[in-house]
Every structure is written in C-alpha cells, then in structure tokens.
C-alpha cells in the first residue's frame, strides 16, 4: 500500500494529542506511522526533490498546518502541537477529520482560497474551479502561493515569540536587506533598549548620515497599534528633526492610525505583521531556500534551420 496522503494523518494526529498536553511532532511520528500501518521502508522514503526530508514528515507537517489553520490544534512553539477545544469537539463529533470537515471553519476556507481576489465565489467553488479548470502552470503558481502563505503565518508567529530586543535588531536587518543603507553593513543599528526616546532603530542612508530613517518596532501579539502610538512616534521624529520614519509591528494598525499617517507632513511608513512576513520571505531574512523547481520550455532557436 502507498503512504497515506496528508489528510489521512489528521484524524490520528488529533487523537494522539487528545490528552491536552504539548507534544512534539518528532515523538508523534512513530505512533502515527503505526496507526496508519506505514512500513519501516516507507518511513525512510524521502522526497525526491529534497533528498533528506521524508515523505512521512512532509505529510505530517501539512496535516499539522491544515489542522492549525482550522483551529483544531495550536502550535505553542516550533515543532510542537497541542489540541484546542475545537479539536476536542471534532473528536467528540465522531466525524472523520479531513479537509471536508475543516471547510466548515471560515479561517480554513480563507487559507485554502487559491486565488486572492476570488471574493465573488465561495472558497469551495474556487477550490473546485482551481482543481478542474486551471492549467499546470496555474496550479504551480497557486501551490507556491499556498506554501508562502503558510510560511508567512508560521514566520510571524515565531517572530512574536522572540524578545523585544531580537525584534528591534530584526527590523534593522530587514531594512538593510531591502537596500536601505546599502553603502555599509554597519549603516544601521538598534538603539539602546532603555531611554531610546521612542526610537528603536536607525538607518543611515549615506556615509555622512545626511539622510536618516528612524524605526519603531512593536512586537504585539494581538493588539492593534493605534493612533496614539503613531503620534508618539511622530513626536520622537520631531525631537530628532527627522523627516522619515518606519513603524513596524507584528500585529496590525487601527483605521485611526492609518488615517492619521495619511494626514501628516512627515513621511511615515507603516508595516504590519503580514507585510513584515512577506518582506522577510522576499529578502531571505529568517528563511532559506528549501527546494528549487525549474519549469522548462522548448527552445525554438535550437530547432530553427538557417
């Protein structure tokens, strides 16, 4: 029998963590393989394109991701899982836990939506259209978007668990990775962790410091950054006689905060958690290339006769 697909891992995974304790995926792998009757040979089978990641680890990882997006389990820290109340309810329902079951939850439907702008149709309809009508090229693009979406959410959750000091250094490194202060690796720095006057980082865009960008970093878990926080940052910029500022948070900005920035004279850019994760992925900060696929096409010049 072939190795079961990732959906087959969902039910036994939730069952294995039903005791409510925090479990590592590593410790769960063996009992899950036993429950799914996966042979020792199959457990060692690797993904052809990766060379070292096993098929079982890959499918278990995706089962965890889908269950997490649907709210049946939480991820207290990387590599660990814990059942939620929704997960307990799923077990008690007696229903089979698979994608069909998970589609009752709006947050899961939003996650699997293959096209970002598919707002006129339900996610089920979008998914069906995606599977039935798209070309292989479109399927590759959609899969790439899904992978990046999952990566971005995992990345920002990991950033939220770091210290404020780590986050302040991170935002400076991100600005440098984007090309700001590119004249030197020492062009940016985090400020002292106390008495920073509302400024968490500085980027010198030129060697003489004639153009300086001031940074504010707020590592919030859920709370939105409101207008008072932005006003305080603008006040700190005024004290520095600065014209440019970037306010970065792991959460989001309130509507009042966004409206306020559009009204002031100073140039203040707001970057929320979603944008932060996307920028980190784009500029390879905190991530690395796992696999590379090449899509090849006919070279018409090769077949052209003189």
C-alpha positions as CSV (number, residue, x, y, z in Angstrom):
1,X,0.0,0.0,0.0
2,X,1.2,3.5,-0.8
3,X,2.0,6.0,2.0
4,X,-1.3,7.7,3.0
5,X,-1.9,11.2,1.9
6,X,-1.6,14.1,4.4
7,X,-5.4,14.1,5.1
8,X,-5.1,10.6,6.5
9,X,-2.7,11.9,9.2
10,X,-5.3,14.4,10.5
11,X,-7.6,12.1,12.5
12,X,-4.9,10.0,14.2
13,X,-2.9,13.2,14.9
14,X,-5.8,14.8,16.7
15,X,-6.4,11.6,18.6
16,X,-2.8,11.3,19.7
17,X,-2.8,14.7,21.3
18,X,-6.3,14.4,22.9
19,X,-4.8,14.3,26.4
20,X,-4.3,18.1,26.2
21,X,-0.5,18.0,26.7
22,X,2.0,19.7,24.5
23,X,3.6,17.1,22.1
24,X,6.5,17.3,19.7
25,X,5.9,16.1,16.1
26,X,9.0,14.0,16.5
27,X,7.5,11.9,19.3
28,X,4.2,11.6,17.4
29,X,5.7,10.2,14.2
30,X,6.2,6.6,15.3
31,X,2.7,6.1,16.9
32,X,1.1,7.8,13.8
33,X,3.0,5.5,11.4
34,X,1.9,2.5,13.5
35,X,-1.7,3.7,13.4
36,X,-1.6,4.2,9.6
37,X,0.3,0.9,9.1
38,X,3.3,2.6,7.4
39,X,6.2,0.2,7.0
40,X,9.7,0.9,8.1
41,X,10.8,1.1,4.5
42,X,8.1,3.7,3.8
43,X,9.1,5.7,6.8
44,X,12.6,6.2,5.4
45,X,11.4,7.2,2.0
46,X,12.5,10.7,1.1
47,X,11.0,13.3,-1.2
48,X,12.9,13.1,-4.5
49,X,13.4,16.8,-4.9
50,X,14.7,17.4,-1.3
51,X,17.0,14.5,-0.7
52,X,16.6,14.3,3.1
53,X,13.1,15.2,4.1
54,X,10.9,12.1,4.4
55,X,7.5,11.8,2.8
56,X,6.0,11.0,6.2
57,X,7.5,14.1,7.8
58,X,6.2,16.2,4.9
59,X,2.7,14.9,5.1
60,X,2.6,15.0,8.9
61,X,3.7,18.6,8.6
62,X,1.0,19.6,6.2
63,X,-1.6,17.8,8.3
64,X,-0.5,19.9,11.3
65,X,-0.6,23.1,9.2
66,X,-4.1,22.4,8.0
67,X,-5.4,21.5,11.4
68,X,-3.8,24.6,12.9
69,X,-5.3,26.8,10.2
70,X,-8.7,25.3,11.1
71,X,-8.2,25.9,14.8
72,X,-8.2,22.2,15.9
73,X,-4.7,22.5,17.3
74,X,-2.3,25.2,18.4
75,X,1.5,25.4,17.9
76,X,2.9,26.5,21.3
77,X,6.4,26.6,19.8
78,X,8.0,25.4,16.6
79,X,7.8,21.6,16.2
80,X,5.2,21.2,18.9
81,X,1.4,20.9,18.9
82,X,-1.5,21.0,21.5
83,X,-5.1,20.2,21.0
84,X,-7.7,23.0,21.3
85,X,-11.3,23.0,22.4
86,X,-12.3,22.8,18.7
87,X,-10.1,19.8,18.3
88,X,-11.7,18.1,21.3
89,X,-15.2,18.9,19.8
90,X,-14.1,17.4,16.5
91,X,-13.2,14.1,18.2
92,X,-16.4,14.1,20.1
93,X,-18.4,14.6,17.0
94,X,-17.5,11.2,15.6
95,X,-17.0,12.7,12.2
96,X,-13.9,11.9,10.0
97,X,-11.4,14.8,10.3
98,X,-10.3,15.7,6.8
99,X,-10.4,18.7,4.5
100,X,-14.1,18.2,4.0
101,X,-14.7,18.5,7.8
102,X,-12.3,21.5,8.1
103,X,-14.1,23.5,5.5
104,X,-16.9,24.4,8.0
105,X,-14.4,26.9,9.6
106,X,-14.1,30.3,7.9
107,X,-10.4,30.7,8.7
108,X,-9.6,27.4,7.0
109,X,-11.7,28.4,3.9
110,X,-9.7,31.7,3.7
111,X,-6.4,29.8,4.0
112,X,-7.2,27.3,1.1
113,X,-8.6,30.0,-1.2
114,X,-6.4,29.5,-4.3
115,X,-7.0,32.9,-5.8
116,X,-6.5,36.0,-3.6
117,X,-9.2,38.0,-5.4
118,X,-11.8,35.2,-5.5
119,X,-14.3,37.2,-3.4
120,X,-17.3,36.7,-5.6
121,X,-17.4,32.9,-5.1
122,X,-17.3,30.7,-2.1
123,X,-14.0,29.0,-1.3
124,X,-15.5,25.6,-2.2
125,X,-16.4,26.9,-5.6
126,X,-13.0,28.5,-6.0
127,X,-11.3,25.3,-5.0
128,X,-13.3,23.2,-7.4
129,X,-12.6,25.6,-10.2
130,X,-8.9,25.5,-9.3
131,X,-8.8,21.7,-9.5
132,X,-10.8,21.3,-12.6
133,X,-10.1,24.2,-14.9
134,X,-6.6,25.5,-14.2
135,X,-3.5,24.7,-16.3
136,X,-0.4,23.0,-14.8
137,X,1.3,26.4,-14.8
138,X,-1.6,28.0,-12.8
139,X,-1.6,25.1,-10.4
140,X,2.2,25.6,-9.7
141,X,1.6,29.3,-9.0
142,X,-1.4,28.5,-6.7
143,X,0.7,25.9,-4.8
144,X,3.5,28.4,-4.5
145,X,1.1,31.0,-3.1
146,X,-0.3,28.4,-0.6
147,X,3.3,27.5,0.5
148,X,4.2,31.1,1.0
149,X,1.0,31.9,2.8
150,X,1.7,29.1,5.3
151,X,5.3,30.1,5.7
152,X,4.4,33.7,6.3
153,X,1.9,32.8,9.1
154,X,4.4,30.5,10.7
155,X,7.2,33.1,10.4
156,X,5.3,35.9,12.1
157,X,4.2,33.6,14.9
158,X,7.8,32.7,15.5
159,X,8.8,36.3,15.5
160,X,6.1,37.1,18.1
161,X,7.8,34.6,20.4
162,X,11.2,36.3,20.3
163,X,12.3,39.1,22.7
164,X,11.7,42.8,22.0
165,X,15.5,43.2,21.6
166,X,15.6,40.5,19.0
167,X,12.8,42.1,17.1
168,X,14.5,45.5,17.1
169,X,17.6,44.0,15.6
170,X,15.4,42.2,13.1
171,X,13.7,45.3,11.7
172,X,17.1,47.0,11.2
173,X,18.4,43.9,9.3
174,X,15.2,43.8,7.2
175,X,15.6,47.5,6.2
176,X,19.2,46.7,5.2
177,X,18.2,43.6,3.3
178,X,15.7,45.8,1.4
179,X,18.6,48.0,0.3
180,X,18.3,50.9,2.7
181,X,21.7,52.0,4.0
182,X,23.3,49.7,1.4
183,X,26.6,51.6,1.4
184,X,27.7,49.6,4.5
185,X,26.7,46.6,6.7
186,X,27.2,49.0,9.6
187,X,24.8,51.6,8.3
188,X,22.0,50.5,10.6
189,X,21.8,49.8,14.3
190,X,19.2,49.2,17.1
191,X,19.2,51.8,19.8
192,X,19.7,51.2,23.5
193,X,16.9,49.2,25.0
194,X,16.1,51.8,27.6
195,X,15.9,55.5,27.2
196,X,15.6,55.3,23.4
197,X,13.2,58.2,23.2
198,X,10.7,56.2,21.2
199,X,13.2,55.2,18.5
200,X,14.2,51.5,18.2
201,X,16.5,51.6,15.2
202,X,18.4,53.9,12.9
203,X,19.3,53.5,9.2
204,X,21.9,56.0,7.8
205,X,21.2,56.1,4.1
206,X,24.5,57.7,3.3
207,X,28.0,57.6,4.9
208,X,27.6,61.2,6.4
209,X,24.2,60.5,7.9
210,X,22.6,63.3,5.9
211,X,19.6,61.1,5.3
212,X,18.5,59.1,8.2
213,X,15.5,56.8,8.7
214,X,14.2,56.2,12.2
215,X,12.5,53.0,13.1
216,X,9.9,52.0,15.7
217,X,9.3,48.3,16.4
218,X,6.3,47.0,18.3
219,X,6.2,43.2,19.0
220,X,2.5,42.8,19.7
221,X,0.7,39.5,19.8
222,X,-2.9,40.6,19.1
223,X,-3.5,44.2,20.0
224,X,-3.7,46.7,17.1
225,X,-1.3,49.7,17.1
226,X,-3.5,52.8,17.5
227,X,-3.2,56.4,16.6
228,X,-1.6,57.4,20.0
229,X,1.3,55.1,19.3
230,X,1.9,56.7,15.9
231,X,1.5,60.2,17.3
232,X,4.2,59.4,19.9
233,X,6.5,58.1,17.2
234,X,5.9,61.2,15.1
235,X,6.8,63.2,18.2
236,X,10.0,61.3,18.6
237,X,10.8,62.1,14.9
238,X,10.2,65.7,15.6
239,X,12.7,65.7,18.5
240,X,15.3,64.2,16.1
241,X,14.3,66.8,13.4
242,X,13.7,63.8,11.2
243,X,11.6,63.6,8.0
244,X,11.4,59.8,7.6
245,X,10.2,57.0,9.8
246,X,9.1,53.4,9.5
247,X,6.8,51.9,12.2
248,X,6.8,48.1,12.1
249,X,4.6,45.8,14.1
250,X,3.9,42.1,14.3
251,X,0.2,42.7,14.6
252,X,-1.9,45.3,12.7
253,X,-2.7,49.0,12.6
254,X,-6.1,50.5,13.5
255,X,-8.0,52.6,11.0
256,X,-7.4,55.7,13.0
257,X,-3.6,55.1,12.8
258,X,-3.7,54.6,9.1
259,X,-5.8,57.7,8.6
260,X,-3.5,59.8,10.8
261,X,-0.4,58.9,8.7
262,X,-2.2,60.0,5.5
263,X,-2.8,63.5,7.0
264,X,0.7,64.4,8.4
265,X,3.5,66.1,6.5
266,X,6.3,63.7,7.6
267,X,6.8,60.5,5.6
268,X,5.9,57.7,7.9
269,X,5.5,54.2,6.5
270,X,3.5,51.5,8.5
271,X,4.4,47.9,8.1
272,X,2.0,45.3,9.7
273,X,2.7,41.7,10.6
274,X,1.5,40.3,7.3
275,X,3.7,42.7,5.3
276,X,6.6,42.1,7.6
277,X,6.5,38.3,7.0
278,X,6.2,38.9,3.2
279,X,9.2,41.2,3.2
280,X,11.2,38.7,5.2
281,X,10.4,36.0,2.8
282,X,11.1,38.2,-0.3
283,X,14.5,39.3,1.1
284,X,15.5,35.9,2.6
285,X,15.6,37.1,6.2
286,X,15.0,34.2,8.6
287,X,14.2,31.8,5.8
288,X,16.3,29.8,3.4
289,X,15.6,28.1,0.0
290,X,14.3,24.6,0.7
291,X,13.8,23.4,-2.9
292,X,14.1,24.8,-6.4
293,X,12.0,23.7,-9.3
294,X,12.8,24.6,-12.9
295,X,10.0,24.9,-15.5
296,X,11.4,24.4,-18.9
297,X,10.1,25.2,-22.4
298,X,11.0,24.4,-26.0
299,X,14.0,26.4,-27.2
300,X,12.6,27.3,-30.7
301,X,16.0,28.8,-31.7
302,X,17.6,25.4,-31.4
303,X,15.3,23.9,-34.0
304,X,15.4,26.8,-36.4
305,X,17.3,26.0,-39.6
306,X,19.4,28.6,-41.4
